[in-house]
Amino acid sequence: MRISIFGLGYVGCVSLGCYAHLGFKTIGVDISETKVKMINDGVATIHEDKIDDLIKIGRNQQKIEATLDSSYAVRNSDVSIICVGTPSTPNGHLNLDYIFNVCKEIGEALKLKNDFHTIAIRSTVFPGTNQKCSKIIEEISGRKCNSDFAVVSNPEFLREATAVDDFFDPPYIVIGSSSQKAIDIFKSIHKDINAPVFETSIEVAEMIKYVNNSFHALKVAFANEIGRICKKQGIDSHSLMEIFMADTKLNISPYYLRPGFAYGGSCLPKDLKALKTMSHDLYLKTPIIDSIENSNDSHIQLAFEIISKYNKKNIGILGLSFKSGSDDLRNSPMVTLAEILIGKGFNLKIFDDEINISNLIGKNKEYIEAKLPHFTNLLYNNIDQVIDDSELLVVAKKSYENYLVNVNSKIIIDLVRMKKTTDFDYYEGICW
Ligand SMILES: NC(=O)c1ccc[n+]([C@@H]2O[C@H](COP(=O)([O-])OP(=O)(O)OC[C@H]3O[C@@H](n4cnc5c(N)ncnc54)[C@H](O)[C@@H]3O)[C@@H](O)[C@H]2O)c1
């Protein structure tokens, strides 16, 4: 298997050296004469641990060469990996010109090539780019996508300063393509890398890098806000965060990371408010902590907007307490949603078999009576009646999915990601 690599910057140079180390014949392509010459002189184009040796050894073993001639590179390789830059435009959009230029060059080169060619987009690109690239290559080459060539989305997870180590030891390998043949080729190229392989949709493969990097940025900025609050109070932020990180059940874990409905309950909203107030009282700026509640409120508002766009008056709410297994209604986002719907003139019927009106006491009772004064008239103990009498059903607890098996004529709004999302005539998930 011969690999051509378009773009000899950070990602391209590391890929060139590392694939050569794995035993592949590699050809680097760049529009910079200087970078091409450096590679042909056995010199890495970037400053990065371990890469100098890989380029030097690969070049000495004649496993690496570089060229300005993209056509030569495509004709002498089976796979082309695109690693050119995707800089931001001044208004925050992505400049994909470099990617599309490479696709045009590959398209031209494929006119002269009959063998199947696999093209991988390793640069970080917006969802939809893979399809645009396939189209450009198809139009220019006259070849058919997925029979003469295929385009794979295969993002890179390396970090500068540890790029070579990250290449050989990535968190995972993600491959998205509409061609199984191309996916298999990519799997075989990476067979010596010990990492889980995720075969996924093209769009997920294109999106994952943005989610990863944004989450990493969020982690850094959140930890720094906590650090600022701690410093002002003479608390050692590092001792604190060591303990925070030691909770691998809820903190550093997949918990709370699946898109669903808004958070609520008696603790999260209250304690977040307290932290925000603490920060304000210390005259600190902590915009992430300040904005979490806004984000949560927008999610409840979104649920309302989704429901109202269907123009149905009779709404069934399946689940009202703040989570399954609890009858706590305090700060339940479903209570807020119900309150908004009632305020806007919708007719509500609510089912939640975890709430027993006669058992509600104390703050829980006070809360619901203040929020939904006619609550007892809205709560039904027969789910079938709520389903029958409603035009639109809002599913807020997973267990109620079982009651919806043959419910086809109703609109289903899913806030919990039910298991079967395709069984209904009218179905919409809140954020999927
Ligand atoms: N730098 C990182 O740590 C990193 C990590 C993962 C992903 N990425 C993504 O990978 C992509 C590349 O990043 P980078 O940091 O390696 O960029 P870079 O700017 O270092 O390198 C890009 C190279 O592409 C070359 N190029 C431009 N047009 C070309 C063409 N038509 N043909 C051949 N070469 C061409 C440029 O001359 C340059 O050498 C970006 O989308 C980036 O977001 C970067």
The ligand as an SDF file (V2000), in Angstrom:
LIG
                    3D

 44 48  0  0  0  0  0  0  0  0999 V2000
   -1.8210   20.9940   14.2460 N   0  0  0  0  0  0  0  0  0  0  0  0
   -2.4690   20.0930   14.9510 C   0  0  0  0  0  0  0  0  0  0  0  0
   -2.1130   19.7730   16.0830 O   0  0  0  0  0  0  0  0  0  0  0  0
   -3.6710   19.3970   14.3800 C   0  0  0  0  0  0  0  0  0  0  0  0
   -4.1560   18.2530   15.0000 C   0  0  0  0  0  0  0  0  0  0  0  0
   -5.2280   17.5700   14.4380 C   0  0  0  0  0  0  0  0  0  0  0  0
   -5.8380   18.0890   13.3060 C   0  0  0  0  0  0  0  0  0  0  0  0
   -5.3840   19.2440   12.7380 N   0  0  0  0  0  0  0  0  0  0  0  0
   -6.0380   19.7090   11.5220 C   0  0  0  0  0  0  0  0  0  0  0  0
   -5.2700   19.2460   10.4190 O   0  0  0  0  0  0  0  0  0  0  0  0
   -5.2530   20.2070    9.3700 C   0  0  0  0  0  0  0  0  0  0  0  0
   -3.8260   20.6000    9.0500 C   0  0  0  0  0  0  0  0  0  0  0  0
   -3.2780   21.2450   10.1860 O   0  0  0  0  0  0  0  0  0  0  0  0
   -1.7310   21.5840   10.2580 P   0  0  0  0  0  0  0  0  0  0  0  0
   -1.4990   22.1870   11.6030 O   0  0  0  0  0  0  0  0  0  0  0  0
   -0.9360   20.4000    9.8430 O   0  0  0  0  0  0  0  0  0  0  0  0
   -1.6220   22.7340    9.1200 O   0  0  0  0  0  0  0  0  0  0  0  0
   -0.3090   23.4670    8.5740 P   0  0  0  0  0  0  0  0  0  0  0  0
   -0.7270   24.8690    8.2640 O   0  0  0  0  0  0  0  0  0  0  0  0
    0.8300   23.2370    9.5040 O   0  0  0  0  0  0  0  0  0  0  0  0
    0.0140   22.7010    7.2180 O   0  0  0  0  0  0  0  0  0  0  0  0
   -0.7810   22.7460    6.0890 C   0  0  0  0  0  0  0  0  0  0  0  0
    0.1110   22.5160    4.8690 C   0  0  0  0  0  0  0  0  0  0  0  0
   -0.7240   22.3680    3.7240 O   0  0  0  0  0  0  0  0  0  0  0  0
   -0.0010   22.9080    2.6300 C   0  0  0  0  0  0  0  0  0  0  0  0
   -0.9090   23.1020    1.4900 N   0  0  0  0  0  0  0  0  0  0  0  0
   -1.8080   24.0750    1.2550 C   0  0  0  0  0  0  0  0  0  0  0  0
   -2.4200   23.8930    0.0580 N   0  0  0  0  0  0  0  0  0  0  0  0
   -1.8920   22.7730   -0.4770 C   0  0  0  0  0  0  0  0  0  0  0  0
   -2.1070   22.0450   -1.6710 C   0  0  0  0  0  0  0  0  0  0  0  0
   -2.9960   22.4460   -2.5820 N   0  0  0  0  0  0  0  0  0  0  0  0
   -1.4150   20.9220   -1.8840 N   0  0  0  0  0  0  0  0  0  0  0  0
   -0.5190   20.4780   -0.9780 C   0  0  0  0  0  0  0  0  0  0  0  0
   -0.2570   21.1360    0.1710 N   0  0  0  0  0  0  0  0  0  0  0  0
   -0.9260   22.2530    0.4270 C   0  0  0  0  0  0  0  0  0  0  0  0
    0.6050   24.1710    3.2010 C   0  0  0  0  0  0  0  0  0  0  0  0
    1.6490   24.6690    2.3890 O   0  0  0  0  0  0  0  0  0  0  0  0
    1.0640   23.6570    4.5610 C   0  0  0  0  0  0  0  0  0  0  0  0
    2.3760   23.1580    4.4910 O   0  0  0  0  0  0  0  0  0  0  0  0
   -6.1380   21.3490    9.8680 C   0  0  0  0  0  0  0  0  0  0  0  0
   -7.4410   21.1370    9.4180 O   0  0  0  0  0  0  0  0  0  0  0  0
   -6.0820   21.2180   11.3590 C   0  0  0  0  0  0  0  0  0  0  0  0
   -7.2190   21.7960   11.9700 O   0  0  0  0  0  0  0  0  0  0  0  0
   -4.2850   19.8760   13.2450 C   0  0  0  0  0  0  0  0  0  0  0  0
  1  2  1  0
  2  3  2  0
  2  4  1  0
  4  5  1  0
  4 44  2  0
  5  6  2  0
  6  7  1  0
  7  8  2  0
  8  9  1  0
  8 44  1  0
  9 10  1  0
  9 42  1  0
 10 11  1  0
 11 12  1  0
 11 40  1  0
 12 13  1  0
 13 14  1  0
 14 15  2  0
 14 16  1  0
 14 17  1  0
 17 18  1  0
 18 19  2  0
 18 20  1  0
 18 21  1  0
 21 22  1  0
 22 23  1  0
 23 24  1  0
 23 38  1  0
 24 25  1  0
 25 26  1  0
 25 36  1  0
 26 27  1  0
 26 35  1  0
 27 28  2  0
 28 29  1  0
 29 30  1  0
 29 35  2  0
 30 31  1  0
 30 32  2  0
 32 33  1  0
 33 34  2  0
 34 35  1  0
 36 37  1  0
 36 38  1  0
 38 39  1  0
 40 41  1  0
 40 42  1  0
 42 43  1  0
M  CHG  2   8   1  16  -1
M  END
$$$$
